[in-house]
Amino acid sequence: MRFETPEWLLSLWAAPVLVIIALWAVSRRTAQVRRFVEESLRLRIAPGMSATRPMIRALLLVTSLALVGVALSRPQWNPRPQEVVRKGRDVCFLIDVSRSMLAEDLAPNRLERSKLWVLDAMSILRGDRVAIVPFAGTAVVKCPLTHDYGFARMSLADVSPSSVARGGTLMGDALRTVLAEVFESEEPSFKDVILITDGEDHESFPVEAAKGLAQAGVRLIAIGVGDETQGRPIPITDEQGRQRLLTYQGQTVYSKLDGPTLREMVGATPGGVYFNVATGTIELDKVYKRLIQQAEQKEMAGLEQIRYDERFQIFLAAALVLLFLEGLINERRAND
């Protein structure tokens, strides 16, 4: 036997208190009547008055309230295993954490805004397995494919430029890491990569890597972020904790969105989609619902759960019976 909402059992502590209060009230009323009215006069004024029936009524009322508390705690028994079949897709959030993602053309910066979008998408997850992979010069699987959305959110919160050991931006290598380490030995379909990046790449052949996704049956959904025309400088923090702009050979580095490369990458995968967010915004939860949750789903491995029979009805019915009996009891005995 178990209780689904055991916190309601705490209300049973009030039952003894109510019984004491009810018995005290009945005895006090009886004592007051005997103090001010002589016994012979009381028998004429209130013939058949019973001293025990009010106590019985009080006990029935308190017991019925206690039974309602037990019913609200939802007692259950007769456990039995039951397999629950899930349907969904395998989705990898591939997030650029290179220093260019610290540009502030999106508030507070490109990376933090991207993480907020991913959180929006994760708020509507229903059966999909998700993975979190940050990348820059290398890619790291922070969260492998899982149904544990709480762990996935914790992994996402830890994503930062320090998540990877090497700087730069190698999108092609990141896509190859996803194929080798995230989707390894998985069936070739029902898989998506959601890539969030400014599109800058250091000769890692991302288009060829996207073609590798296509051969594995993986769809690429790319979200391009950042100013696509003039670009923005990249703020960094030095070892003394002071902020400055990133420079190269004495010149301030400006980071721009490379939309054409991202368009070419998604064009290489079946059903690939590119969203040119630039310095705007995107409702990734709605995009996720439309492109992934409404796409073809696969049956995931069955999850065995223990099911119990609800038995709150027994205690609720008993409470109603006691309330009915309490209403039938008259405080006066019937006249002979």
C-alpha positions as MATLAB code, in Angstrom:
seq = 'MRFETPEWLLSLWAAPVLVIIALWAVSRRTAQVRRFVEESLRLRIAPGMSATRPMIRALLLVTSLALVGVALSRPQWNPRPQEVVRKGRDVCFLIDVSRSMLAEDLAPNRLERSKLWVLDAMSILRGDRVAIVPFAGTAVVKCPLTHDYGFARMSLADVSPSSVARGGTLMGDALRTVLAEVFESEEPSFKDVILITDGEDHESFPVEAAKGLAQAGVRLIAIGVGDETQGRPIPITDEQGRQRLLTYQGQTVYSKLDGPTLREMVGATPGGVYFNVATGTIELDKVYKRLIQQAEQKEMAGLEQIRYDERFQIFLAAALVLLFLEGLINERRAND';
ca = [
       0.000    0.000    0.000;
       1.197    3.519   -0.776;
      -0.083    7.089   -0.762;
       0.238    9.262   -3.860;
      -0.147   12.521   -1.898;
       0.947   11.572    1.633;
       1.100   15.190    2.800;
      -2.663   15.023    3.375;
      -2.037   12.451    6.128;
      -0.680   15.307    8.234;
      -4.279   16.475    8.607;
      -4.947   13.390   10.770;
      -3.039   15.062   13.580;
      -5.999   17.413   13.906;
      -8.445   14.529   14.569;
      -7.489   13.919   18.245;
      -7.574   17.656   18.885;
     -11.051   17.937   17.368;
     -12.255   14.950   19.416;
     -10.998   16.553   22.624;
     -12.586   19.889   21.723;
     -15.910   18.232   20.825;
     -16.038   16.158   24.038;
     -15.100   19.211   26.093;
     -17.854   21.278   24.452;
     -20.489   18.618   25.077;
     -19.454   18.072   28.714;
     -19.291   21.833   29.329;
     -22.792   22.328   27.937;
     -24.124   19.499   30.096;
     -22.425   20.920   33.191;
     -23.865   24.378   32.548;
     -27.378   22.977   32.161;
     -27.068   21.054   35.445;
     -25.649   24.093   37.227;
     -28.479   26.451   36.384;
     -31.439   24.073   36.020;
     -32.588   21.583   38.599;
     -32.821   18.001   37.443;
     -36.600   17.817   37.928;
     -37.081   21.046   35.984;
     -34.689   19.926   33.209;
     -36.654   16.736   32.681;
     -39.807   18.823   32.160;
     -38.142   21.406   29.892;
     -36.100   18.990   27.810;
     -37.447   15.504   28.265;
     -35.407   12.773   26.595;
     -32.231   14.907   26.382;
     -29.244   12.549   26.053;
     -25.742   13.293   27.328;
     -24.043   10.624   25.181;
     -25.668   11.215   21.799;
     -23.964   14.605   21.197;
     -20.652   12.890   21.926;
     -21.461   10.146   19.425;
     -22.383   12.733   16.795;
     -19.140   14.610   17.411;
     -17.104   11.412   17.116;
     -18.850   10.483   13.857;
     -18.190   13.955   12.409;
     -14.510   13.969   13.360;
     -14.016   10.411   12.063;
     -15.631   11.309    8.733;
     -13.281   14.301    8.388;
     -10.306   12.047    9.116;
     -11.475    9.609    6.431;
     -11.708   12.479    3.940;
      -8.069   13.313    4.772;
      -7.077    9.712    4.071;
      -9.010    9.787    0.785;
      -7.214   12.994   -0.273;
      -3.890   11.246    0.331;
      -4.919    8.841   -2.477;
      -4.238    5.392   -0.972;
      -3.195    2.840   -3.581;
      -2.381   -0.844   -3.591;
      -2.116   -3.878   -5.863;
       1.151   -2.831   -7.612;
       1.821   -4.280  -11.048;
       4.402   -3.495  -13.757;
       3.215   -1.833  -16.942;
       5.282   -0.939  -19.998;
       4.883    2.620  -21.285;
       5.865    3.131  -24.937;
       7.309    6.535  -25.874;
       7.431    8.100  -29.307;
       9.795   10.828  -30.379;
      12.957   11.800  -32.208;
      16.630   12.148  -31.313;
      17.623   15.816  -31.221;
      21.086   17.288  -30.667;
      21.447   20.961  -29.774;
      24.840   21.941  -31.251;
      25.774   25.331  -29.759;
      28.646   27.538  -30.884;
      30.612   28.738  -27.825;
      33.511   30.372  -29.639;
      34.529   33.875  -28.540;
      32.691   35.404  -31.477;
      29.444   34.304  -29.762;
      30.214   36.846  -27.021;
      29.422   39.698  -29.424;
      26.635   41.840  -28.018;
      24.509   42.479  -31.113;
      22.001   40.232  -29.289;
      21.348   40.999  -25.634;
      23.085   40.104  -23.419;
      25.231   38.377  -26.059;
      24.803   35.835  -28.831;
      25.608   32.820  -26.653;
      23.343   33.655  -23.710;
      20.440   34.479  -26.010;
      20.968   31.156  -27.815;
      20.791   29.287  -24.486;
      17.495   31.020  -23.673;
      16.062   29.864  -26.993;
      17.122   26.282  -26.287;
      15.451   26.487  -22.865;
      12.232   27.582  -24.577;
      12.395   24.542  -26.842;
      13.134   22.197  -23.945;
      10.053   23.448  -22.087;
       7.804   21.592  -24.561;
       9.722   18.304  -24.806;
       7.387   15.286  -24.854;
       9.212   12.020  -25.454;
      12.172   13.157  -27.593;
      15.682   12.300  -26.518;
      17.949   15.349  -26.432;
      21.694   15.952  -26.352;
      23.716   19.111  -25.635;
      27.007   19.632  -27.511;
      28.947   22.933  -27.255;
      31.713   23.504  -29.788;
      34.446   25.906  -30.799;
      37.833   24.532  -31.917;
      36.631   21.178  -30.564;
      33.245   19.746  -29.602;
      32.306   18.229  -26.235;
      29.262   16.076  -25.510;
      28.015   17.768  -22.316;
      24.797   15.740  -22.303;
      24.360   12.514  -24.318;
      20.963   11.552  -25.687;
      18.590   11.325  -22.749;
      15.016   11.590  -21.576;
      16.254   13.222  -18.375;
      15.317   16.787  -19.249;
      16.386   18.066  -15.836;
      19.942   16.867  -16.461;
      19.836   18.361  -19.963;
      18.866   21.764  -18.529;
      21.686   21.561  -15.974;
      24.132   20.758  -18.776;
      22.858   23.689  -20.827;
      23.311   26.079  -17.893;
      27.018   25.121  -17.745;
      27.619   25.839  -21.441;
      30.160   28.645  -21.901;
      33.323   29.384  -23.914;
      35.260   27.492  -21.220;
      33.264   24.320  -22.007;
      35.786   23.441  -24.726;
      39.549   23.335  -24.505;
      40.400   24.961  -27.831;
      39.300   28.227  -29.360;
      38.343   28.897  -32.967;
      35.277   27.671  -34.829;
      35.280   24.274  -36.534;
      31.660   23.553  -37.479;
      32.577   20.641  -39.713;
      34.459   18.862  -36.957;
      31.563   19.510  -34.565;
      29.110   17.856  -36.954;
      31.438   14.877  -37.301;
      31.631   14.591  -33.507;
      27.838   14.508  -33.306;
      27.708   11.661  -35.817;
      30.465    9.693  -34.107;
      29.626   10.247  -30.428;
      25.964   11.247  -30.161;
      24.234    9.276  -32.920;
      26.698    6.379  -32.905;
      24.983    2.985  -33.385;
      21.559    4.645  -33.570;
      19.108    3.772  -36.324;
      19.530    5.983  -39.421;
      16.453    8.211  -39.237;
      14.313   10.273  -36.889;
      17.344   12.404  -36.019;
      17.859   16.166  -36.037;
      20.704   18.555  -35.320;
      19.756   22.076  -34.245;
      22.857   24.159  -34.916;
      23.060   27.641  -33.362;
      26.030   29.648  -34.587;
      27.220   32.827  -36.271;
      28.492   30.642  -39.094;
      32.162   31.616  -39.000;
      34.357   28.612  -39.751;
      38.111   28.004  -39.892;
      38.414   25.640  -42.854;
      36.799   22.555  -41.322;
      34.775   21.829  -44.502;
      31.320   22.218  -42.901;
      29.395   21.633  -46.136;
      31.080   18.260  -46.602;
      30.285   17.420  -42.972;
      26.644   18.338  -43.610;
      26.628   15.906  -46.506;
      27.809   13.258  -44.062;
      24.737   14.045  -41.945;
      22.564   13.534  -45.001;
      24.084   10.097  -45.657;
      23.274    9.136  -42.052;
      19.677   10.335  -42.423;
      20.140   13.312  -40.092;
      18.332   16.590  -40.749;
      20.129   19.878  -40.071;
      18.246   22.882  -38.712;
      20.580   25.887  -38.585;
      19.952   29.142  -36.745;
      22.242   31.967  -37.778;
      22.872   34.717  -35.222;
      24.755   38.013  -35.442;
      25.032   41.098  -37.593;
      25.424   39.982  -41.211;
      26.552   43.335  -42.648;
      29.003   45.295  -40.491;
      29.653   42.761  -37.748;
      30.296   43.505  -34.079;
      33.434   43.615  -31.909;
      34.037   40.814  -29.426;
      34.382   41.781  -25.749;
      36.725   39.592  -23.717;
      38.022   39.623  -20.139;
      41.770   39.568  -19.519;
      43.592   37.827  -16.668;
      43.194   40.907  -14.441;
      39.409   40.830  -14.864;
      39.384   43.888  -17.130;
      37.188   43.962  -20.222;
      38.562   44.871  -23.603;
      37.842   44.214  -27.256;
      39.459   41.299  -29.056;
      42.199   42.411  -31.434;
      44.378   40.698  -34.024;
      47.660   42.244  -35.172;
      46.618   45.493  -33.555;
      43.208   45.626  -35.271;
      39.845   45.165  -33.570;
      38.216   41.901  -34.645;
      34.652   42.165  -35.931;
      32.434   39.079  -36.096;
      29.788   38.776  -38.811;
      27.123   36.191  -39.518;
      28.118   33.919  -42.408;
      24.661   33.186  -43.787;
      25.693   31.775  -47.185;
      27.701   28.944  -45.604;
      24.827   27.969  -43.327;
      22.363   28.020  -46.247;
      24.655   25.727  -48.211;
      24.966   23.358  -45.235;
      21.222   22.923  -44.678;
      20.731   22.513  -48.398;
      22.944   19.428  -48.236;
      20.650   17.594  -45.780;
      17.153   16.235  -46.556;
      14.543   18.636  -45.190;
      17.187   20.999  -43.816;
      15.976   24.448  -42.729;
      17.866   27.693  -42.167;
      16.636   30.539  -39.946;
      18.412   33.835  -40.539;
      17.805   35.342  -37.095;
      20.724   37.816  -37.378;
      20.119   40.439  -34.651;
      16.435   39.596  -34.252;
      14.814   36.800  -32.285;
      13.201   33.407  -32.793;
      10.541   31.447  -30.909;
      12.413   28.186  -30.924;
       9.660   26.391  -29.008;
       7.222   27.046  -31.864;
       9.829   26.066  -34.445;
      10.528   22.857  -32.498;
       6.832   22.026  -32.336;
       6.341   22.591  -36.059;
       9.482   20.935  -37.441;
      10.211   18.179  -34.918;
       7.157   17.298  -32.856;
       4.978   17.185  -35.973;
       7.539   15.174  -37.942;
       7.558   11.387  -38.152;
       8.271    9.804  -34.770;
       9.882    6.532  -33.796;
       9.024    4.247  -30.904;
      11.570    4.592  -28.145;
      12.561    1.779  -25.820;
       9.696    0.829  -23.546;
       9.769    2.263  -20.038;
       8.478   -0.029  -17.295;
       6.457    1.709  -14.601;
       4.666    0.383  -11.536;
       0.923    1.017  -11.607;
      -1.343    0.940   -8.546;
      -5.101    0.693   -8.129;
      -6.674    3.840   -6.681;
      -8.665    3.097   -3.513;
      -9.569    6.556   -2.210;
     -13.200    5.794   -3.070;
     -13.470    3.358   -0.131;
     -12.487    5.987    2.435;
     -14.600    8.679    0.809;
     -17.657    6.400    0.822;
     -17.059    5.544    4.489;
     -16.877    9.260    5.317;
     -20.203    9.880    3.565;
     -21.841    6.986    5.457;
     -20.669    8.382    8.802;
     -21.942   11.850    7.898;
     -25.295   10.326    6.993;
     -25.452    8.462   10.320;
     -24.469   11.626   12.185;
     -27.422   13.411   10.642;
     -29.813   10.650   11.716;
     -28.887   10.786   15.392;
     -31.175   13.018   17.423;
     -29.795   14.488   20.617;
     -33.079   13.645   22.319;
     -34.338   10.113   22.901;
     -37.669    9.323   21.395;
     -40.554    9.518   23.894;
     -41.910    6.207   24.998;
];
